[in-house]
Amino acid sequence: DKAAKFFNDVISKKKTIYGEGSVSVAKTINSYAILLAKHGRMNEALANYEAAKETYEAVPPSLLQDVEFDIKCKYDITLINLNIASIRSKKGDMQGAIKSYAEGVRGLREYETSQEKLMVTTGTGETGKNTSHVKHLVAALGRIGSLKLKIGDNMGALEAYAALLEEVTEDSPQASRIEAAKAHIKCATIYRQEEGNKAHSKSIGHLREALGMYSVLFGPDHKDTLAIASSLRQWLAEEPGKSN
């Protein structure tokens, strides 16, 4: 099609001018992958995301001497990993998706560390819990938790959700707080499946947290808030001597 011809021509010309390992080439391949994904051409999008990642990784260190430029390039690779993870998840490749999301999480944490160092040395940088990379981090941890649940790795899911909950505060964006509220429900459900008073106590604790968050986020009369409140009453009633 016309778009494919256009991008392939541009990529070919840029490779001739800048060489195979070029940030400019990587960015163009990535742009093409994004376009393909938007049009549902997932196999082609995945191939181009992987090609963009390989191109970024082939950029000579001599071209990445500027610290801020290097940080931005690594962040681009991190976002590519998250896009690869999303496609693998949609294609049913659970293990591949988990691996790519984990790479994305590592990249986001490294980005956060780099930004903090940049802030110390230059006074500029993106820091704090209300920044775009933290939103990506929370979402990625949530996806890892969900995928781990699907493959039956409850402990792995709990670890992912615990990491997610550490990232979210009252000042976090609404989308992140919703992710946290859902994580509490998932944790409550996992612990409810386990035997013993400790697991029961943890399941109740997580459900209480979820109820509090849903009440703030959606209001006390929202259907989901009411459903959580009903479940909490039921779970409490199952343990003698406990009351809401």
N, C-alpha and C positions, 0 to 999 in steps of 0.2 A: 504494500500500500504506500501512499504518498508519505505518510509520517515515517515509516520504516526507512524509505529511501532517503528522506531528508536527514534523519538522525545518523544513518550509516555513512552518508556522504560527509557530514560534519565531523563525525568521529574519525573517519579515515583521514580527512584533511588535517585535523588537530594532531593525530598520531604522526603524520609526516612532518609537521612543524615542530611539535614539542617532544616527540618520542612516545614510546609505549607507556612508560611510567610517568604520567603527567597528571597533576591535579585537574587541569582543564579538561583533559580527556575523561577522567573519572567522573567529574561533575556532569558532563554531557551524557555519559552512559547511564548514570543514576537518574537523570531527568527523563531519559527514554524509558527506563524501568518503571518510574512513577506513572508515566503516561500509559504504559501497557497494563499496569495493575488497575488503573482507573477504568480501563475498558474491559476488564475481566480476563485478560490474556495472561493468566497466572504463570504458566510454564515459561513463557518468554520473559515475563517480568522477573521471575526468579533467576533465570539464566543471566539476565542483564544486571540484576542487583549483585550477583556473585562476581560478575565480570568487573563491575564498578569497584567492589571491595578489593579484588585482586589488583586492580590498577592503582588504587590508593596505596595499597601496601607495597607496590613496586616503585613508588616515588623515592628517588635517591635522598638520603638524609641531608645532603648538601643543599637541597631545595627547601628544607624545613627548619632552617636556622632560626627564623623568627618564632619566638615562643608562642605568641598568640595565634599565628597562622598554623603552627603545628597542632595546637589544642583544637582549633576549628576543624582541621582535617581529621583528627582522631574522633571528634564528635560526629562528623559526617559518617565515618565508618560505623560508629555505634548506632546511628539511626538506620543505616543500611541493615545492620544485624537485626534490628527490631522488625524491619519490613520483611526480611527473609523469614524470621520466626513466624510472623503473621501468616505469610503464604504457606509455609510448611504446616502450620496448624490447620488452615483451611483445607489443605490437601490430605489431612489425616495422618501426617507424619509427626506423631506426638513427641517421640524422642528427639527428632531433629529440631522440632520447634522449641522444646525445652532447652536444648543445647544452645540454640541461637539466642533465645531470650536471656539465658545465663551470660552469654558473651555480651549482650546488650547491657545487662545489669552491671557487669564488671566495668564496661566502658563508661557508663554513667557515673559510677562511683569514682573512677579515675578522673573523669571530667570535673567532678565536684572538688576533688583534692587539688587538681591543677588550678581551678578557679580561685580556691582559697590561697594558694601560693602566689598567684598572680596579684590578688588583692593586697597581700603583704608587701610584695616587691614593687608594684607599680601604682597601687591604689585603685585599680580598675579590675572588674571581674563580675561574674554572675554568681551570687551566693544567696543563701537563705532557702527556706522551705517553700517559698511561693514562686519558685522559678520554673522555667519550662522543663529543665532536665529532671527535676524532682517529680513533676507530673508524669513524665515518661517512666521514671523509675517505679513509681507506685503502680502504674498500669502494668508494667512488665512483671513485677512481682505478683500481681494479681493473676496474670495469665499463667505464670509458672505454677501457682497454687492450684488453679483450675485444671491444668493439664496433668499435674501430679495426681490429683484426685481421680481423673479419668483413667489413669493407668494403675490405680490402686495403691499409690504410694502416699498413704495418709500422713506419715511422719514428715515426708518431704514437703507435703502441702502445708502442714502446720509451720514448718520452718520458714517457708516463703511468706505465709500470712503474718507470722510474727515480725519478719523483717519489714513487711509492708506497714504494719501498725506502728513501728518505730519511726517511720518517715512522716506520719500524718499528725498534724496538730490542729487545734481549733482555728488557727489562722490559715490553714491550707485551703486551696481552691475547692469549690463544692464537688467537682468531679473526683478529687482525691479523697474527700471525706466520705463520699458515697462508696468508693472502693473499700475504704476502711470498714464502713458499716457492713458491707457484704462479706468482708473477710471475717468479721466477728460472727456472722451467721454460719459461715462455712466451718469455722473453728468449733462453734457450739455443736454443730451437727456431727463433726468428727468425734468430739469427746463424748457425745451422747451414745455413740455406738460402742464405747469402751465400758468395761466393768469397773466397779469400785466407787467409793465415795469421793475420792479425789477427782476422778474424771467427771463425775456428776457435778461437783462443785465448779469445776472449770467450765463445763457446758452452760451452767446457769449464769456464771460470771460473764461469759462472752455474749449470751443472749440479752442480759441486762444492758451491757454496753451498746449492743445493736439497737435495742429499744430506745435508749437515750438519744442515740445519734439519729435514728429515723424520726423521732419526735421533733428534733430540732430541724432536720433537713426537709421533712415532708409534712410535718404537723401531726398532732395526736390523733386526728380523725382520718388520716390517710389509710387506705385499705391495707397496705403493707405494714404500717405501724400497728394497726389493730390486730393483724394476723400474728405479728411477733408477740404482742401483749398476750394474746390468747394462748400461744405456745408456751410462753413463760409461766402463765398460771397453771397450765396443764403439767409442765415439767416439775414445778414446785409442789403440786398436789401429789405427785408420785412418790415424794420423799416424806415419810411420817415426821411430824413435828416441825415441818417447814411451812411458812406462810409468806405471801407476797408482801 
